Each structure stands twice: as C-alpha cells, then as structure tokens.
Amino acid sequence: MAFSPDGRLWVTGLNANGRLFVQHTRFSGPAQWSDPQVLETGADEIAADGENRPKIAFGPNGWAVITYTQPLPKPYTGNIRMMRSEDGGKTFGQPFTVHDDRQIITHRFESVAFDGQGQLFTVWVDKRDQVK
C-alpha cells in the first residue's frame, strides 16, 4: 500500500485467481475504488504470505514499481521480481529479477522505496552467506 504523488492510495495484491493486481482510490468525498487492474506476470507464481506480500512504491516523473517474491522449488526460497511503470501506474512492464544471484536460496521479504532524490532502493533477506 502506498500513496502516489497525486494523493491516491494504491494497493497491490493477489486476486481470488492468484493474479497480481493494483487498485487505487481518492479521498475526496466517499472512497470509490478503481476497478482492479490485473497485471501480466507471465508464468510467475507469486508469494503472498504473512509479511511477504507484493509491494508498490512511487517515485518522481511518473515512476512506480511493484515488487514480489517468485517462489522457487525448495522451501523458503525465492527470487525478488520487479515491474516498472513510467506513467504513474497506468501500465507496467514485464517483471524482471532484481538480483544477479540465481542460486535456489532465500531471496525474500523485500522492501522498496524511493529516497528524496528519486533514487530507487530495494533490499531483501538474502541467504548467500549461509551457502556451503
């Protein structure tokens, strides 16, 4: 959940069919939510459990990003995936993996934010230090 620069509150998550969506509302008058916009994530399965849910953040110049964990075959493993928008969330590009490490280990519980200068930061739990 995040506010866009124009004051809309945005949410992202999985719908009843397990598809990633975004939706937003304004707070002028009664809250009226937009229709959910289902996003194209290809064949990605998306984790949405506990604190490990899709996230959205807004930056300058119409930038918006959505991040999520793509589960891998072993328990508690995954890849951090991101989708970018350059038009304030109207459309999003295809997802890509944000890290170059492709081991089947934990890359999960990401956080995403833009700083005051518009620089994007993404951090996550990464278990490379425990690979033997």
C-alpha positions as CSV (number, residue, x, y, z in Angstrom):
1,M,0.0,0.0,0.0
2,A,1.4,3.5,-0.9
3,F,0.3,6.9,-1.8
4,S,1.0,8.2,-5.3
5,P,2.2,11.8,-5.7
6,D,-1.3,12.9,-6.7
7,G,-2.7,11.7,-3.4
8,R,-4.3,8.4,-4.5
9,L,-3.9,5.4,-2.2
10,W,-2.8,2.3,-4.1
11,V,-2.9,-1.3,-3.1
12,T,-1.4,-4.3,-4.7
13,G,-2.0,-8.0,-4.0
14,L,-3.4,-11.2,-5.4
15,N,-7.0,-11.6,-6.5
16,A,-9.1,-14.8,-5.9
17,N,-7.4,-16.4,-9.0
18,G,-3.9,-15.7,-7.7
19,R,-3.3,-12.9,-10.2
20,L,-1.4,-9.8,-9.3
21,F,-3.5,-6.6,-9.3
22,V,-3.4,-2.9,-8.5
23,Q,-6.2,-0.7,-7.4
24,H,-6.5,2.9,-6.1
25,T,-8.8,5.4,-4.5
26,R,-9.0,9.1,-3.8
27,F,-10.1,10.6,-0.6
28,S,-12.2,13.5,-1.9
29,G,-15.8,12.5,-0.9
30,P,-16.8,8.9,-0.4
31,A,-14.0,6.5,-1.1
32,Q,-14.5,4.9,-4.5
33,W,-12.0,2.3,-5.6
34,S,-10.9,1.9,-9.2
35,D,-11.6,-1.4,-10.9
36,P,-8.8,-3.8,-10.1
37,Q,-6.1,-3.8,-12.9
38,V,-4.8,-7.3,-13.3
39,L,-1.1,-7.2,-14.3
40,E,0.7,-9.6,-16.7
41,T,3.3,-11.5,-14.9
42,G,3.9,-14.3,-17.4
43,A,4.2,-17.7,-15.7
44,D,5.4,-16.3,-12.4
45,E,3.9,-17.8,-9.3
46,I,3.7,-15.0,-6.6
47,A,4.2,-15.4,-2.9
48,A,1.7,-13.6,-0.7
49,D,2.0,-15.0,2.8
50,G,2.5,-13.2,6.1
51,E,4.8,-10.2,5.6
52,N,5.9,-11.5,2.3
53,R,3.4,-9.8,0.0
54,P,3.6,-7.7,-3.2
55,K,4.6,-4.1,-2.6
56,I,4.2,-0.8,-4.5
57,A,6.2,2.4,-4.4
58,F,6.1,5.7,-6.2
59,G,8.9,7.9,-7.3
60,P,9.4,11.0,-9.4
61,N,8.5,11.6,-13.0
62,G,5.6,9.1,-13.1
63,W,7.7,6.2,-11.9
64,A,6.0,3.4,-9.9
65,V,7.4,-0.1,-9.1
66,I,5.8,-3.3,-7.8
67,T,7.9,-6.0,-6.2
68,Y,7.1,-9.5,-5.2
69,T,8.7,-12.8,-4.4
70,Q,8.6,-15.6,-7.0
71,P,8.8,-18.9,-5.0
72,L,11.4,-21.4,-6.0
73,P,11.3,-25.3,-5.6
74,K,12.9,-25.5,-2.1
75,P,11.0,-24.3,1.0
76,Y,11.6,-20.6,1.9
77,T,13.4,-19.8,-1.3
78,G,12.6,-17.3,-4.0
79,N,13.6,-14.6,-6.4
80,I,12.7,-10.9,-6.0
81,R,10.9,-9.7,-9.0
82,M,10.0,-6.1,-10.1
83,M,7.7,-4.4,-12.5
84,R,8.1,-0.8,-13.6
85,S,5.7,1.9,-14.7
86,E,6.7,5.2,-16.3
87,D,3.2,6.5,-16.5
88,G,2.2,6.7,-12.8
89,G,0.8,3.2,-12.7
90,K,-1.4,3.2,-15.8
91,T,0.7,0.4,-17.3
92,F,3.5,-1.8,-16.0
93,G,6.3,-3.5,-18.0
94,Q,7.2,-7.2,-17.8
95,P,8.7,-8.5,-14.5
96,F,12.4,-9.0,-14.1
97,T,14.6,-10.4,-11.3
98,V,16.4,-7.6,-9.3
99,H,19.4,-9.6,-8.2
100,D,22.0,-11.4,-10.2
101,D,22.4,-14.4,-7.8
102,R,20.4,-17.3,-9.2
103,Q,21.0,-19.9,-6.5
104,I,17.9,-21.6,-5.1
105,I,18.2,-19.9,-1.7
106,T,16.3,-17.3,0.2
107,H,15.8,-14.0,-1.5
108,R,12.6,-12.9,0.2
109,F,10.9,-10.2,2.3
110,E,11.8,-7.3,0.1
111,S,11.3,-3.7,0.9
112,V,11.2,-1.0,-1.8
113,A,11.3,2.8,-1.6
114,F,12.5,5.9,-3.4
115,D,14.6,8.5,-1.5
116,G,14.2,12.3,-1.6
117,Q,16.4,12.5,-4.8
118,G,14.3,9.9,-6.6
119,Q,16.8,7.1,-6.3
120,L,15.2,3.6,-6.0
121,F,16.3,1.2,-3.3
122,T,15.3,-2.4,-2.9
123,V,16.6,-4.6,0.0
124,W,15.7,-8.2,0.9
125,V,16.7,-11.1,3.1
126,D,19.5,-12.9,1.2
127,K,20.9,-16.2,2.5
128,R,24.1,-16.3,0.3
129,D,26.2,-16.1,3.4
130,Q,24.8,-19.5,4.5
131,V,25.6,-21.4,1.3
132,K,28.2,-24.0,1.9
